[in-house]
Structures are given as structure tokens and as C-alpha cells.
């Protein structure tokens, strides 16, 4: 069983995101404003790459691959969340999501390195960054407080291809610090692959990724301004 830590997050609420021209925005509690999701910011940087990819393989095949990856990732997140909460019933996932179940089973020993859960699928935001989002998990990983992101992939990913993951996780670390006053030690990316392997990336240089995040935000703002 996982231990949960009750953390005061200042205005801890649940909100519903809205979409505007492909960008997800969250209403901010107690303020007449909306902040873009950190995922929209990090996705914006790679938008041209995916546009070219869709054109290369065709819309039908691109839609098929995207839908499959989305279903796989959503199911894996749900299974992982149920497991951490102690309410997992794998049988209910086996019929429609057997692949995600197998990927979870491969990841289970890695997930067991998590404890003292501070946040699980929790809404966070930052006035300083002007961003909002829902973090997968903030907890101790191998005894160190971390932002933990659960990812799935067809095959193993090269670290050079997933800078946006680290930037996204650093954004959640900044949001958590602003909301709770607690500073995480590191960011952790756990990637379960269809091949049955598990990749774990741990990063301590959050200041470097915070600077990258600011450049992502500037690029997003420029693009939205002149679009």
C-alpha cells in the first residue's frame, strides 16, 4: 500500500478545461482569467514536426496511430492511478485494454519505487508562469520528492527526443512550489513500452529546464500573437 501525504495547495479545486483553436485553457480559481495548459505550450514547439508527419503518412493512418496511442496511454494512466490508490481491478481492463495491462505489469516493480504521494492527477497552476495543468504524480521516488510523469511508447525513446517531457515536468514542479511552498528534488519520467521495457529518466537540473520552459512560452506567445 502507498502512503498519501495531505498537502495544502492553496485554493485546491477541480476545474474543467476549455479548448480554443486547439489550445487547452484552464479557468483560474479566484481570478477572471484563463491560463493555457503546459501540455499545449510544450506541444506547440513540435507542431510543425507532427504536421509534416501527418502529411507524409496520410491523415487516415495518422489518425489511426494517434487514436491507438491515446487509448493506450489513457488506459495505462488509469491502471496506474488505480494501483497507487489501492483500488485496482485488472479484470475490468483486460477486455478492452490488454496491451496497457501488460505494459503496467512490466512497470509495476518501477512503480513500487514510489511512496508518500503528495499529488495524483491533481490540478495545479502558476501565476508566475501563467500556466496550468494536471500533474500525473508528485511523490517520493527512491526516497526523494519528485514530479513523476507516466508515459507510454511503442518502443524505447532517445533522451534527445523527449526534452519536452522534462520541460513539462519542470513546469509542474514550479506550480507545486508556488501552490504548496514545497520544492521537489527532481523530475522523473517513466516510459512503459510495448516491447515490455521500462525507461526511467531522472533529472536534477530543474533550473536549466525552467529556462527552456520560458523560451517555450515566449515562442508560444509569439506564434499566437502573429497567427
C-alpha positions, 0 to 999 in steps of 0.5 A: 500500500502507498502512503498519501501525504495531505498537502495544502495547495492553496485554493485546491479545486477541480476545474474543467478545461476549455479548448480554443483553436486547439489550445487547452485553457484552464479557468483560474480559481479566484481570478477572471482569467484563463491560463493555457495548459503546459501540455499545449505550450510544450506541444506547440514547439513540435507542431510543425514536426507532427504536421509534416508527419501527418502529411507524409503518412496520410491523415487516415493512418495518422489518425489511426496511430494517434487514436491507438496511442491515446487509448493506450496511454489513457488506459495505462494512466488509469491502471496506474492511478488505480494501483497507487490508490489501492483500488485496482481491478485488472479484470475490468481492463483486460477486455478492452485494454490488454496491451496497457495491462501488460505494459503496467505489469512490466512497470509495476516493480518501477512503480513500487519505487514510489511512496508518500504521494503528495499529488495524483492527477491533481490540478495545479497552476502558476501565476508566475508562469501563467500556466496550468495543468494536471500533474500525473504524480508528485511523490517520493521516488527512491526516497526523494520528492519528485514530479513523476510523469507516466508515459507510454511508447511503442518502443524505447525513446532517445533522451534527445527526443523527449526534452519536452517531457522534462520541460513539462515536468519542470513546469509542474514542479514550479506550480507545486512550489508556488501552490504548496511552498514545497520544492521537489528534488527532481523530475522523473519520467517513466516510459512503459513500452510495448516491447515490455521495457521500462525507461526511467529518466531522472533529472536534477537540473530543474533550473536549466529546464525552467529556462527552456520552459520560458523560451517555450512560452515566449515562442508560444506567445509569439506564434499566437500573437502573429497567427 
